[in-house]
Amino acid sequence: MISLPRTKTVVLLVLFSLTIFNTLRAQTKIISQGDEWQYYDDQKAPPIGWEKLNNNTSKWKTGISPLGYGDSFVTTSISFGKDSLKKDIVKYFKKTFRIDNPFEYIVYKINIHKDDGIVLYLNGKEITRIDMPDKEITNNTKATSLIISGEAEEYVHTIVLAPDDFITGLNTIAASIHQGSSNSEDCIFSLELIGDNNHEMLPLLLKERSMKNLSLDFKIKELKHKQELDKNKSKLEALEHSKSNIKIVLFLLLILLLIGIAYAYRLFKSFKTKEDKLLRDISNFKEINNNKDLEMMSISMNSLNDKHYLKELKRDLEKSIKGDATSIKKEVKSTINNIKHNLDHNDDWENLKKHFNAVYTGFYDKLIEFHPTLSEIELRHCIFIKLHMQTKEIANILHIDARSVQASRYRIKKKMDLSENMDLKDYLLKFQYK
């Protein structure tokens, strides 16, 4: 809206008008109906600042007022858009004129014909809006009322301005005409600007300024009230936001607490499971140790028996030496039979195989699975190699010479289908049995 003149200015205007009233012309039309106007009837909104003096409007069209469409009152027809059932809401009008001395007249009257609503600007400042909502105006803002066809040319809206509302030289007056509906039948715009020295117009000017002052005061109070409401609303929103944040924090803390409890319970269960497993393992190890102790006792007993047998064998041999040839021969034969019986006894080999399987779990069974053609002696040979025993040691245990050990290795490699470059010892040491 335009700025209101100060009281001092109004008083000076009154004195000035009373002094020179009889020497001035009574009334002059500065802008008349039938004058040329620039207008913009594109569907898109004009550039920002279109209502100002220096804004470029070289591409705007021109026409004689009244301008519009759909009414016999119109002199210049303008476009309503591409669709007659969905017309463009807003049309724009602009005119630049010269006033060499704004104070040549006491007041200035503006008479407006419009259909439906109008927002009027002077030198880029809004001076009035009629039948328009009290909000920001856009290219889609509709009028608050519809003008019945024929009323626009009959009903004139008049506003009064003071000389200090204008500037010396070029001035620009601009208007946007808004339809109340997209299917409105007509659009009309016409404007007259009249300079008037009739002193009877002064009360009207003062009244309008007083009304504007009251309106301004009301708007200021309304703005303050709105600001206070916005402030309180912001505080309320902040409190609600804070309350919401507190709820979120409490919810997150509760979730963390539940997670902590669940994690602690899981740790307890895991610890309990590990403790139970450890106790079972300890019990199993104790049982294994007991079994090992029993095995060691058995081995020790066998060793004692072997020593006892060797002592008896020694005593029998010593006794047989003292007898005659027949008795010696008989005793040697009996001793050989006893030795043969002990050699044929397979408990030692079974014990060795049992302990070997305990250390190398699955090796013996896997070896038989992969190489089922190996004989019992050849399997023993493989076990001795796995135990890192030398050729001489293997020959002594198997009661064969070293060359027979090498020959046996050759047969084993052949049954295993190993290449000549593959060493049997390396193969058995790296054999995957688990």
VOPAGU-2260 file (C-alpha; in pm, 1 decimal, decimal comma):
REM VOPAGU-2260
SITE   aa  ch    i         X         Y         Z
SITE  MET   A    0       0,0       0,0       0,0
SITE  ILE   A    1     115,5     365,1     -49,2
SITE  SER   A    2     253,0     561,7     242,5
SITE  LEU   A    3       3,6     802,1     404,9
SITE  PRO   A    4      82,1    1180,5     411,9
SITE  ARG   A    5     167,0    1330,8     741,9
SITE  THR   A    6     -82,2    1563,2     913,4
SITE  LYS   A    7     140,9    1862,6     846,7
SITE  THR   A    8     131,9    1791,8     474,4
SITE  VAL   A    9    -248,0    1771,4     474,3
SITE  VAL   A   10    -279,4    2099,9     659,8
SITE  LEU   A   11     -44,2    2272,3     416,3
SITE  LEU   A   12    -246,5    2130,3     129,0
SITE  VAL   A   13    -566,7    2267,2     276,6
SITE  LEU   A   14    -418,5    2616,8     323,2
SITE  PHE   A   15    -261,8    2607,3     -17,9
SITE  SER   A   16    -587,2    2503,4    -184,6
SITE  LEU   A   17    -792,4    2769,8      -5,5
SITE  THR   A   18    -546,3    3040,0    -112,5
SITE  ILE   A   19    -535,8    2966,6    -482,2
SITE  PHE   A   20    -872,7    2793,8    -528,3
SITE  ASN   A   21   -1026,4    3068,8    -744,9
SITE  THR   A   22    -727,2    3083,4    -981,8
SITE  LEU   A   23    -703,5    2714,5   -1068,5
SITE  ARG   A   24    -900,9    2504,5   -1310,4
SITE  ALA   A   25   -1179,5    2301,6   -1151,4
SITE  GLN   A   26   -1112,0    1956,5   -1304,4
SITE  THR   A   27    -882,7    1790,6   -1563,4
SITE  LYS   A   28    -877,8    1433,7   -1697,8
SITE  ILE   A   29    -517,6    1311,8   -1696,0
SITE  ILE   A   30    -618,0     958,5   -1807,8
SITE  SER   A   31    -948,7     922,0   -1991,9
SITE  GLN   A   32   -1159,3     631,9   -2107,5
SITE  GLY   A   33   -1044,9     567,9   -2465,7
SITE  ASP   A   34    -676,4     620,5   -2387,8
SITE  GLU   A   35    -418,2     366,5   -2494,6
SITE  TRP   A   36    -295,1     105,5   -2242,8
SITE  GLN   A   37     -39,2    -169,4   -2250,0
SITE  TYR   A   38    -175,4    -511,4   -2160,3
SITE  TYR   A   39     -46,3    -864,6   -2098,1
SITE  ASP   A   40    -287,6   -1153,1   -2170,2
SITE  ASP   A   41     -46,9   -1449,3   -2171,9
SITE  GLN   A   42    -128,6   -1753,4   -1961,7
SITE  LYS   A   43     204,4   -1731,4   -1780,0
SITE  ALA   A   44     267,0   -1468,4   -1512,9
SITE  PRO   A   45     462,3   -1157,1   -1619,4
SITE  PRO   A   46     814,4   -1099,0   -1486,3
SITE  ILE   A   47     850,2    -998,1   -1120,0
SITE  GLY   A   48     823,8    -619,8   -1078,9
SITE  TRP   A   49     599,2    -578,2   -1382,8
SITE  GLU   A   50     403,0    -301,7   -1204,1
SITE  LYS   A   51     706,3     -72,0   -1169,2
SITE  LEU   A   52     796,3     224,3   -1392,6
SITE  ASN   A   53    1125,7      97,4   -1531,9
SITE  ASN   A   54    1019,1    -263,1   -1588,4
SITE  ASN   A   55    1056,5    -368,0   -1952,6
SITE  THR   A   56     714,4    -407,2   -2116,4
SITE  SER   A   57     824,5    -364,9   -2477,6
SITE  LYS   A   58     667,1    -698,6   -2573,2
SITE  TRP   A   59     329,1    -612,2   -2419,6
SITE  LYS   A   60      36,7    -546,1   -2651,4
SITE  THR   A   61    -147,8    -211,0   -2669,9
SITE  GLY   A   62    -515,7    -125,5   -2693,0
SITE  ILE   A   63    -781,2     141,8   -2630,8
SITE  SER   A   64    -981,0     125,7   -2305,7
SITE  PRO   A   65   -1218,4     -25,6   -2207,4
SITE  LEU   A   66   -1022,4    -350,7   -2253,6
SITE  GLY   A   67   -1145,5    -706,6   -2197,0
SITE  TYR   A   68   -1368,5    -967,5   -2355,8
SITE  GLY   A   69   -1726,8   -1093,3   -2357,7
SITE  ASP   A   70   -1907,7    -755,1   -2324,2
SITE  SER   A   71   -2030,7    -488,7   -2567,7
SITE  PHE   A   72   -1877,7    -223,9   -2337,3
SITE  VAL   A   73   -1528,6    -344,9   -2442,6
SITE  THR   A   74   -1338,8    -147,0   -2708,8
SITE  THR   A   75   -1024,5    -363,7   -2725,2
SITE  SER   A   76   -1076,1    -739,0   -2705,9
SITE  ILE   A   77    -800,6    -938,0   -2537,3
SITE  SER   A   78    -737,0   -1312,7   -2514,1
SITE  PHE   A   79    -907,1   -1518,2   -2244,5
SITE  GLY   A   80    -670,5   -1814,6   -2300,9
SITE  LYS   A   81    -687,1   -2138,7   -2495,5
SITE  ASP   A   82    -999,3   -2288,6   -2335,8
SITE  SER   A   83   -1331,0   -2097,9   -2319,9
SITE  LEU   A   84   -1447,9   -2323,8   -2035,3
SITE  LYS   A   85   -1126,0   -2275,2   -1840,5
SITE  LYS   A   86   -1019,5   -1915,6   -1894,1
SITE  ASP   A   87    -703,8   -1754,6   -1754,6
SITE  ILE   A   88    -764,3   -1602,1   -1411,8
SITE  VAL   A   89    -555,6   -1282,1   -1437,8
SITE  LYS   A   90    -492,7   -1010,5   -1698,7
SITE  TYR   A   91    -242,9    -724,8   -1655,2
SITE  PHE   A   92    -266,2    -355,9   -1762,5
SITE  LYS   A   93     -18,9     -69,2   -1743,7
SITE  LYS   A   94       8,1     296,4   -1845,0
SITE  THR   A   95     279,8     560,3   -1805,3
SITE  PHE   A   96     183,9     929,1   -1792,0
SITE  ARG   A   97     347,9    1261,3   -1706,6
SITE  ILE   A   98     262,7    1507,1   -1428,8
SITE  ASP   A   99     482,2    1813,7   -1435,6
SITE  ASN   A  100     347,5    1956,2   -1108,7
SITE  PRO   A  101     159,8    1714,5    -878,6
SITE  PHE   A  102      47,6    2006,6    -658,6
SITE  GLU   A  103    -136,4    2169,7    -946,8
SITE  TYR   A  104    -447,3    1992,1    -813,5
SITE  ILE   A  105    -584,9    1955,9    -462,2
SITE  VAL   A  106    -687,0    1592,7    -505,6
SITE  TYR   A  107    -674,2    1321,5    -768,3
SITE  LYS   A  108    -969,8    1092,5    -833,4
SITE  ILE   A  109    -942,0     749,4    -990,6
SITE  ASN   A  110   -1264,2     605,0   -1138,7
SITE  ILE   A  111   -1247,8     232,0   -1207,0
SITE  HIS   A  112   -1460,8      -5,1   -1412,7
SITE  LYS   A  113   -1355,8    -364,8   -1340,3
SITE  ASP   A  114   -1482,1    -723,4   -1371,5
SITE  ASP   A  115   -1437,5    -908,2   -1133,3
SITE  GLY   A  116   -1162,1    -801,0    -886,8
SITE  ILE   A  117    -873,8    -554,0    -915,5
SITE  VAL   A  118    -538,7    -476,3    -751,9
SITE  LEU   A  119    -418,0    -124,9    -840,1
SITE  TYR   A  120     -58,0       0,7    -823,1
SITE  LEU   A  121      92,0     351,6    -849,5
SITE  ASN   A  122     463,8     374,2    -921,8
SITE  GLY   A  123     512,0      12,8    -808,7
SITE  LYS   A  124     318,8      45,8    -479,8
SITE  GLU   A  125     -20,4    -106,1    -419,7
SITE  ILE   A  126    -279,3     167,8    -354,5
SITE  THR   A  127    -598,1     -38,6    -336,8
SITE  ARG   A  128    -754,7    -377,7    -392,7
SITE  ILE   A  129   -1126,5    -427,7    -456,2
SITE  ASP   A  130   -1313,9    -756,6    -427,3
SITE  MET   A  131    -984,0    -934,3    -363,5
SITE  PRO   A  132    -865,8   -1150,8     -71,7
SITE  ASP   A  133    -633,3   -1001,8     189,4
SITE  LYS   A  134    -334,4   -1219,4     108,4
SITE  GLU   A  135     -39,3   -1239,1    -129,5
SITE  ILE   A  136    -152,4   -1189,9    -488,0
SITE  THR   A  137     -38,2   -1441,3    -750,4
SITE  ASN   A  138    -118,8   -1532,0   -1109,3
SITE  ASN   A  139    -384,8   -1774,2    -980,0
SITE  THR   A  140    -553,9   -1556,2    -715,2
SITE  LYS   A  141    -929,0   -1538,6    -778,0
SITE  ALA   A  142   -1160,4   -1246,5    -696,8
SITE  THR   A  143   -1383,0   -1279,5    -391,5
SITE  SER   A  144   -1703,2   -1194,3    -584,1
SITE  LEU   A  145   -1850,9   -1228,2    -931,8
SITE  ILE   A  146   -1977,6    -926,7   -1128,3
SITE  ILE   A  147   -2300,9    -989,5   -1316,1
SITE  SER   A  148   -2278,7    -898,5   -1682,3
SITE  GLY   A  149   -2363,7    -527,6   -1733,1
SITE  GLU   A  150   -2280,2    -417,1   -1376,9
SITE  ALA   A  151   -1914,6    -335,6   -1450,4
SITE  GLU   A  152   -1994,4     -52,4   -1694,0
SITE  GLU   A  153   -2264,0      88,3   -1466,5
SITE  TYR   A  154   -2082,8      69,6   -1133,0
SITE  VAL   A  155   -1778,8     295,2   -1085,6
SITE  HIS   A  156   -1530,6     252,3    -799,0
SITE  THR   A  157   -1372,0     583,3    -698,7
SITE  ILE   A  158   -1063,2     633,1    -486,3
SITE  VAL   A  159    -901,6     965,7    -390,5
SITE  LEU   A  160    -526,9    1036,6    -384,0
SITE  ALA   A  161    -321,7    1332,0    -259,8
SITE  PRO   A  162     -68,0    1522,4    -471,2
SITE  ASP   A  163     226,0    1376,9    -277,4
SITE  ASP   A  164     120,8    1029,8    -391,2
SITE  PHE   A  165     260,1    1121,4    -733,6
SITE  ILE   A  166     609,0    1218,6    -847,2
SITE  THR   A  167     711,6    1502,2   -1075,2
SITE  GLY   A  168     759,4    1368,4   -1426,7
SITE  LEU   A  169     672,5    1016,6   -1537,5
SITE  ASN   A  170     433,7     808,2   -1326,0
SITE  THR   A  171     308,9     455,0   -1384,1
SITE  ILE   A  172     -30,6     316,9   -1294,6
SITE  ALA   A  173     -80,3     -60,6   -1323,6
SITE  ALA   A  174    -364,4    -301,4   -1255,3
SITE  SER   A  175    -424,4    -675,2   -1241,9
SITE  ILE   A  176    -783,2    -787,3   -1315,2
SITE  HIS   A  177    -881,5   -1116,2   -1151,3
SITE  GLN   A  178   -1173,0   -1340,0   -1244,9
SITE  GLY   A  179   -1388,4   -1494,1    -974,2
SITE  SER   A  180   -1410,8   -1818,9   -1173,3
SITE  SER   A  181   -1227,9   -1984,9   -1462,1
SITE  ASN   A  182   -1555,1   -2005,7   -1658,3
SITE  SER   A  183   -1639,7   -1634,7   -1613,3
SITE  GLU   A  184   -1813,1   -1491,8   -1921,2
SITE  ASP   A  185   -1648,5   -1149,1   -1936,4
SITE  CYS   A  186   -1352,5    -937,0   -1829,8
SITE  ILE   A  187   -1354,2    -554,3   -1822,2
SITE  PHE   A  188   -1098,5    -289,4   -1732,4
SITE  SER   A  189   -1121,1      86,7   -1773,7
SITE  LEU   A  190    -970,2     366,2   -1562,7
SITE  GLU   A  191    -987,8     745,0   -1544,4
SITE  LEU   A  192    -744,6     967,5   -1353,2
SITE  ILE   A  193    -882,2    1315,6   -1281,3
SITE  GLY   A  194    -701,1    1608,8   -1123,9
SITE  ASP   A  195    -955,7    1810,5    -919,3
SITE  ASN   A  196    -935,8    2152,7    -748,2
SITE  ASN   A  197   -1283,3    2136,3    -598,6
SITE  HIS   A  198   -1237,0    2220,8    -228,6
SITE  GLU   A  199   -1538,6    2005,6    -150,8
SITE  MET   A  200   -1323,2    1704,8    -234,4
SITE  LEU   A  201   -1091,0    1776,1      61,3
SITE  PRO   A  202   -1320,4    1623,1     329,0
SITE  LEU   A  203   -1346,5    1315,0     111,3
SITE  LEU   A  204    -965,9    1298,9      92,2
SITE  LEU   A  205    -931,5    1352,7     467,3
SITE  LYS   A  206   -1200,2    1093,4     534,3
SITE  GLU   A  207   -1033,6     840,4     308,7
SITE  ARG   A  208    -696,7     909,9     466,6
SITE  SER   A  209    -851,0     875,6     811,0
SITE  MET   A  210   -1006,2     548,0     701,2
SITE  LYS   A  211    -671,9     438,3     567,9
SITE  ASN   A  212    -505,1     545,0     892,0
SITE  LEU   A  213    -761,7     344,9    1088,1
SITE  SER   A  214    -715,5      56,2     848,9
SITE  LEU   A  215    -341,2      86,4     884,7
SITE  ASP   A  216    -367,2      94,7    1264,6
SITE  PHE   A  217    -593,4    -206,4    1252,1
SITE  LYS   A  218    -353,1    -387,5    1023,0
SITE  ILE   A  219     -60,6    -296,6    1248,2
SITE  LYS   A  220    -250,0    -429,2    1550,1
SITE  GLU   A  221    -355,1    -731,9    1350,4
SITE  LEU   A  222       4,9    -785,1    1243,2
SITE  LYS   A  223     125,5    -753,2    1603,5
SITE  HIS   A  224    -146,0    -990,5    1716,9
SITE  LYS   A  225     -51,3   -1232,5    1440,8
SITE  GLN   A  226     314,7   -1203,1    1533,3
SITE  GLU   A  227     224,2   -1271,1    1897,2
SITE  LEU   A  228      14,7   -1569,1    1788,7
SITE  ASP   A  229     297,9   -1692,8    1569,1
SITE  LYS   A  230     538,5   -1645,4    1859,5
SITE  ASN   A  231     310,6   -1837,3    2096,4
SITE  LYS   A  232     254,0   -2096,8    1827,7
SITE  SER   A  233     630,6   -2131,0    1785,1
SITE  LYS   A  234     672,1   -2171,0    2161,1
SITE  LEU   A  235     393,6   -2430,4    2165,4
SITE  GLU   A  236     551,1   -2612,9    1872,8
SITE  ALA   A  237     887,4   -2597,7    2050,1
SITE  LEU   A  238     728,5   -2740,9    2365,4
SITE  GLU   A  239     553,4   -3010,0    2162,2
SITE  HIS   A  240     877,7   -3081,1    1980,8
SITE  SER   A  241    1063,1   -3095,8    2313,7
SITE  LYS   A  242     792,9   -3322,5    2453,6
SITE  SER   A  243     817,2   -3541,2    2146,0
SITE  ASN   A  244    1196,4   -3548,9    2179,8
SITE  ILE   A  245    1167,2   -3648,2    2545,8
SITE  LYS   A  246     930,9   -3929,0    2448,7
SITE  ILE   A  247    1171,5   -4041,5    2180,0
SITE  VAL   A  248    1465,8   -4028,9    2421,9
SITE  LEU   A  249    1270,3   -4222,7    2686,5
SITE  PHE   A  250    1164,1   -4475,8    2423,2
SITE  LEU   A  251    1524,2   -4513,2    2303,6
SITE  LEU   A  252    1645,3   -4550,0    2663,8
SITE  LEU   A  253    1381,4   -4816,9    2720,8
SITE  ILE   A  254    1489,5   -4995,9    2403,2
SITE  LEU   A  255    1854,7   -4973,0    2510,4
SITE  LEU   A  256    1761,6   -5102,9    2855,9
SITE  LEU   A  257    1574,8   -5397,6    2703,7
SITE  ILE   A  258    1863,6   -5462,5    2466,2
SITE  GLY   A  259    2104,1   -5444,4    2762,3
SITE  ILE   A  260    1893,3   -5689,7    2962,0
SITE  ALA   A  261    1863,7   -5922,8    2662,2
SITE  TYR   A  262    2239,1   -5898,2    2600,0
SITE  ALA   A  263    2316,4   -5960,3    2967,7
SITE  TYR   A  264    2082,8   -6261,7    2967,8
SITE  ARG   A  265    2247,1   -6387,1    2650,5
SITE  LEU   A  266    2590,9   -6343,7    2803,9
SITE  PHE   A  267    2472,7   -6527,8    3116,2
SITE  LYS   A  268    2330,6   -6810,9    2904,5
SITE  SER   A  269    2648,4   -6822,9    2697,7
SITE  PHE   A  270    2861,0   -6824,7    3012,6
SITE  LYS   A  271    2639,9   -7094,1    3164,1
SITE  THR   A  272    2660,4   -7302,1    2844,7
SITE  LYS   A  273    3037,2   -7263,9    2831,1
SITE  GLU   A  274    3062,4   -7349,1    3200,6
SITE  ASP   A  275    2850,2   -7661,3    3150,8
SITE  LYS   A  276    3055,7   -7757,7    2847,0
SITE  LEU   A  277    3375,3   -7697,1    3040,8
SITE  LEU   A  278    3249,8   -7917,7    3324,7
SITE  ARG   A  279    3154,8   -8187,4    3073,1
SITE  ASP   A  280    3494,3   -8156,7    2906,5
SITE  ILE   A  281    3667,0   -8182,7    3243,0
SITE  SER   A  282    3459,1   -8490,4    3323,4
SITE  ASN   A  283    3539,0   -8638,6    2982,3
SITE  PHE   A  284    3908,2   -8563,7    3024,9
SITE  LYS   A  285    3903,2   -8727,4    3366,2
SITE  GLU   A  286    3737,9   -9031,8    3215,0
SITE  ILE   A  287    3989,8   -9033,6    2929,7
SITE  ASN   A  288    4274,3   -9000,7    3176,7
SITE  ASN   A  289    4132,4   -9288,6    3378,6
SITE  ASN   A  290    4109,2   -9494,3    3062,2
SITE  LYS   A  291    4464,4   -9398,9    2971,1
SITE  ASP   A  292    4575,3   -9495,8    3319,5
SITE  LEU   A  293    4406,8   -9833,1    3273,5
SITE  GLU   A  294    4574,3   -9873,1    2935,3
SITE  MET   A  295    4910,3   -9780,0    3083,5
SITE  MET   A  296    4850,5  -10031,3    3361,8
SITE  SER   A  297    4769,8  -10292,0    3098,4
SITE  ILE   A  298    5083,3  -10201,5    2902,8
SITE  SER   A  299    5286,5  -10215,0    3222,5
SITE  MET   A  300    5139,3  -10556,4    3309,8
SITE  ASN   A  301    5219,6  -10683,4    2959,9
SITE  SER   A  302    5570,5  -10549,1    2994,8
SITE  LEU   A  303    5610,5  -10726,7    3330,9
SITE  ASN   A  304    5473,6  -11046,4    3179,8
SITE  ASP   A  305    5719,2  -11012,7    2891,0
SITE  LYS   A  306    6007,0  -10966,5    3135,2
SITE  HIS   A  307    5886,0  -11261,5    3341,4
SITE  TYR   A  308    5858,9  -11471,8    3026,0
SITE  LEU   A  309    6211,3  -11373,3    2921,4
SITE  LYS   A  310    6344,4  -11467,9    3268,4
SITE  GLU   A  311    6176,3  -11807,9    3248,2
SITE  LEU   A  312    6304,3  -11852,3    2895,0
SITE  LYS   A  313    6657,1  -11765,7    3012,5
SITE  ARG   A  314    6631,5  -12007,3    3304,8
SITE  ASP   A  315    6502,4  -12288,7    3080,7
SITE  LEU   A  316    6784,1  -12233,0    2830,4
SITE  GLU   A  317    7044,6  -12230,6    3103,6
SITE  LYS   A  318    6898,3  -12553,2    3247,6
SITE  SER   A  319    6881,6  -12722,2    2906,5
SITE  ILE   A  320    7251,4  -12654,1    2842,1
SITE  LYS   A  321    7344,8  -12880,6    3132,0
SITE  GLY   A  322    7153,4  -13181,4    2996,3
SITE  ASP   A  323    7231,9  -13427,3    2713,7
SITE  ALA   A  324    7173,4  -13358,2    2344,9
SITE  THR   A  325    6830,3  -13517,2    2339,8
SITE  SER   A  326    6699,3  -13314,8    2629,1
SITE  ILE   A  327    6859,2  -12996,1    2488,2
SITE  LYS   A  328    6689,7  -13053,0    2156,8
SITE  LYS   A  329    6358,3  -13115,7    2333,6
SITE  GLU   A  330    6392,1  -12802,8    2547,3
SITE  VAL   A  331    6493,5  -12583,5    2249,4
SITE  LYS   A  332    6196,4  -12710,0    2052,7
SITE  SER   A  333    5961,0  -12631,7    2344,9
SITE  THR   A  334    6115,8  -12286,2    2380,7
SITE  ILE   A  335    6071,4  -12220,3    2007,9
SITE  ASN   A  336    5705,3  -12318,1    2032,2
SITE  ASN   A  337    5655,9  -12080,7    2326,4
SITE  ILE   A  338    5828,4  -11800,6    2137,1
SITE  LYS   A  339    5614,0  -11872,3    1831,2
SITE  HIS   A  340    5302,1  -11860,8    2045,3
SITE  ASN   A  341    5401,5  -11520,8    2178,6
SITE  LEU   A  342    5489,0  -11392,8    1832,8
SITE  ASP   A  343    5154,9  -11508,9    1696,7
SITE  HIS   A  344    4973,1  -11332,4    1979,9
SITE  ASN   A  345    4817,0  -11018,1    1818,6
SITE  ASP   A  346    4728,7  -10815,1    2129,2
SITE  ASP   A  347    5030,1  -10584,1    2092,9
SITE  TRP   A  348    4935,6  -10489,5    1737,2
SITE  GLU   A  349    4573,9  -10432,8    1833,5
SITE  ASN   A  350    4683,0  -10208,5    2123,0
SITE  LEU   A  351    4913,6  -10013,1    1889,4
SITE  LYS   A  352    4635,0   -9968,1    1632,8
SITE  LYS   A  353    4397,5   -9856,1    1908,9
SITE  HIS   A  354    4637,7   -9591,5    2042,8
SITE  PHE   A  355    4728,4   -9480,3    1688,1
SITE  ASN   A  356    4362,1   -9419,5    1602,4
SITE  ALA   A  357    4324,6   -9220,9    1926,1
SITE  VAL   A  358    4603,6   -8984,4    1817,0
SITE  TYR   A  359    4532,2   -8973,9    1440,2
SITE  THR   A  360    4153,2   -8996,3    1440,8
SITE  GLY   A  361    4021,2   -9149,3    1121,6
SITE  PHE   A  362    4359,0   -9202,2     952,5
SITE  TYR   A  363    4348,1   -9581,8     950,0
SITE  ASP   A  364    3985,4   -9601,2     830,6
SITE  LYS   A  365    4039,5   -9334,4     565,3
SITE  LEU   A  366    4352,3   -9511,0     440,8
SITE  ILE   A  367    4154,5   -9834,5     395,4
SITE  GLU   A  368    3871,5   -9638,9     222,7
SITE  PHE   A  369    4107,9   -9474,6     -29,4
SITE  HIS   A  370    4334,9   -9780,5     -77,4
SITE  PRO   A  371    4130,2  -10095,5     -10,1
SITE  THR   A  372    4388,6  -10328,0    -176,6
SITE  LEU   A  373    4652,8  -10275,2      95,0
SITE  SER   A  374    4726,3  -10585,8     305,1
SITE  GLU   A  375    4744,4  -10592,1     685,9
SITE  ILE   A  376    5127,7  -10588,4     680,1
SITE  GLU   A  377    5125,5  -10297,1     428,9
SITE  LEU   A  378    4882,5  -10103,8     648,7
SITE  ARG   A  379    5118,1  -10155,9     942,9
SITE  HIS   A  380    5404,5  -10036,7     724,5
SITE  CYS   A  381    5209,1   -9713,8     648,1
SITE  ILE   A  382    5139,3   -9660,7    1020,1
SITE  PHE   A  383    5512,5   -9697,4    1103,5
SITE  ILE   A  384    5598,5   -9440,3     832,2
SITE  LYS   A  385    5332,4   -9204,7     973,0
SITE  LEU   A  386    5502,8   -9243,0    1312,4
SITE  HIS   A  387    5831,9   -9119,8    1155,0
SITE  MET   A  388    6005,7   -9454,5    1208,5
SITE  GLN   A  389    6325,5   -9524,6    1013,3
SITE  THR   A  390    6375,2   -9813,4     769,9
SITE  LYS   A  391    6592,3  -10010,9    1013,2
SITE  GLU   A  392    6333,8   -9975,6    1291,7
SITE  ILE   A  393    6055,8  -10095,9    1064,0
SITE  ALA   A  394    6269,2  -10392,5     950,1
SITE  ASN   A  395    6332,7  -10498,5    1311,4
SITE  ILE   A  396    5964,9  -10476,7    1408,7
SITE  LEU   A  397    5845,6  -10666,0    1099,5
SITE  HIS   A  398    6137,4  -10919,1    1131,5
SITE  ILE   A  399    6257,2  -10848,4     774,4
SITE  ASP   A  400    6572,7  -10695,2     631,3
SITE  ALA   A  401    6601,0  -10333,4     505,7
SITE  ARG   A  402    6580,8  -10438,0     137,1
SITE  SER   A  403    6245,9  -10603,6     201,1
SITE  VAL   A  404    6124,4  -10275,4     357,8
SITE  GLN   A  405    6218,7  -10085,1      37,7
SITE  ALA   A  406    6050,2  -10350,6    -176,9
SITE  SER   A  407    5738,1  -10326,2      37,3
SITE  ARG   A  408    5731,4   -9947,0      -9,5
SITE  TYR   A  409    5751,6   -9992,5    -384,9
SITE  ARG   A  410    5452,4  -10231,4    -379,9
SITE  ILE   A  411    5253,9   -9988,0    -158,4
SITE  LYS   A  412    5318,1   -9695,7    -399,4
SITE  LYS   A  413    5208,6   -9913,5    -690,7
SITE  LYS   A  414    4883,5  -10012,1    -514,7
SITE  MET   A  415    4823,0   -9647,3    -428,1
SITE  ASP   A  416    4884,8   -9551,2    -795,0
SITE  LEU   A  417    5145,5   -9291,9    -694,5
SITE  SER   A  418    5391,3   -9149,5    -946,6
SITE  GLU   A  419    5761,8   -9229,8    -923,9
SITE  ASN   A  420    5837,3   -8871,2    -822,0
SITE  MET   A  421    5596,5   -8889,2    -528,8
SITE  ASP   A  422    5763,5   -8987,3    -202,6
SITE  LEU   A  423    5553,4   -9232,6       1,5
SITE  LYS   A  424    5652,1   -9070,9     331,4
SITE  ASP   A  425    5550,1   -8721,2     209,1
SITE  TYR   A  426    5219,4   -8858,6      79,7
SITE  LEU   A  427    5133,4   -9028,2     411,0
SITE  LEU   A  428    5239,8   -8728,9     620,8
SITE  LYS   A  429    5018,2   -8496,8     414,2
SITE  PHE   A  430    4731,8   -8747,0     376,3
SITE  GLN   A  431    4393,8   -8574,3     440,6
SITE  TYR   A  432    4205,7   -8805,4     672,9
SITE  LYS   A  433    3965,8   -8567,7     852,3
